[in-house]
Amino acid sequence: MVLPLTVEPSKAHQSFLYAPISTDLDALDAHIAFLGIPYGSAYHAGAITNDQSKAPDAVRAMTDRISRHLQRHDFDVGGPIYDNRAVKAVDVGNVPADMTDLTSHYVRAEQAVRKILKAGAMPITLGGDHGIPIPILRAFEDHGPITLIQVDAHIDWRDHVNGVTDGLSSPIRRASEMAHITDIFQIGIRAQGSGRPEEVEAALAYGANIIPAFEVHDSGIEAVLARIPDGGKYYITVDADGLDPSVMPAVEGPAPGGLTFHQVRKLIHGLVAKGRVMGMDIVEITPSSDVNMISCITAGRLIVNLIGAAVRANYFDAPKIDPSTIEAP
């Protein structure tokens, strides 16, 4: 083979999983919408833009390590990710922030998710810190009742921090106040975070199912799945520090003993089999501290498992197509 003297420089992936980019949400035609929400609600000035705000694009940039080719056999899901079906997956881009109004991006985030849901698409969101499920879950108010599944090291039940009520320590407390959120399962909890005894008491008073990581390790993820009601609608929020630092090193609050990739993968597949997963987010990745970008790749692989399982559970009205007609990325 004779090579040319030069070739075009490689380009970082702008979209997740080679999806076409579509930012016109009023004309959205999709089964799955990948959304970036880079910004949360800062507790202090230095956190307005932080390392986690870079995570959505960092995960997108790892697309060709997450999936080398959409038509290759993926052993996590038992074949090509989309199972040779005409699944319409689009990347709708990132919710922007306005420096003159640092609360307005939550409004835009909620509106964006509402439009995604109106189009009949499943929102899969890349954060950003763990404040972002608050606007996402608000957008689901007409789609309940929803069982909230949280993978995390921390219970995130603070009422406020520095007077901020919708920051990264409060998403599950805020979710518990939403009428369309019913059962809450908090899986992988361990070590210490911002939760004080009063937050634990408030969570237990609500009826939250707090499942420490060691319980998962001792009893297996199957025992956790058995506790979750069958036939429900589920929303999954994954804080990267819920997984063990060996597979998710790029987090601000690493703690040993976290969940394994296999456990979270099995949780996702189990939920898809039990009922209907309405959406998922993955948050709290700090790309500058990643090791060989394994955290971003792990996040992407969890999303692949959700998609692959959902396609095979016939979530989407997507007919089979001839794989030879699918353009290679």
HUHUHU-V856933 format. One line per field, one symbol per residue. phi: phi as a letter, one per 30 degrees, with the letter a starting at -180 (. if undefined). psi: psi as a letter, one per 40 degrees, with the letter a starting at -180 (. if undefined). burial: 1 if it has 9 or more other C-alpha atoms within 8 Angstrom, else 0. Layout:
# HUHUHU-V856933
phi=???
psi=???
burial=???
This chain:
# HUHUHU-V856933
phi=.ccddbbdddcdddcdhiddcbcdddcdbacbbdbcbdccbddaedcebbdddddedddedcedcdbdadcddcddcikeechhcddccbccicddccddadcddddddddddedddddicddbcccidddddddddeddecbddbdccccadbdhcddabhidcbcdcbddedddddddccdbcccjdahbbddcedddddddddjdcdcdedddddcjddddedddediccbccccdeddddedcbddbdbdbdidddedddedddddddddabddlabbbidcedcdchhdddddeddddedddeddddchdcdbddbdddcdddd
psi=hhiidiiiiiiihdihfeiihhegeefhgidhhhhhgdiahieideedhaddeeddddddeededdhdhdeihhedefaideffifhhhiheaihiiheegeedddddddddddddddeeihhhhhiiaeddedddddeedeeaihhhhhhieiefeidihfehefaeeedddddeehdehbihhhhehiaibehiddddddddddeighhiddddddeiddddddehiieihihhhhhdediiedegdgidgihieiiiddddddddddddddbhhdiiihifhgdeeihffddddddddddddddddddeefdighiiihdeehhi.
burial=00000000000010111010110010010111111111111110000100111111111111110100011001001011111111101111111010000101111111111111101011111111111111111111100111111111111111011001111111111111010111111111110000100011011100011111111110011011100000011111111111111011111001100111101111111111011111111111111001001111111111111111111000000000000000000
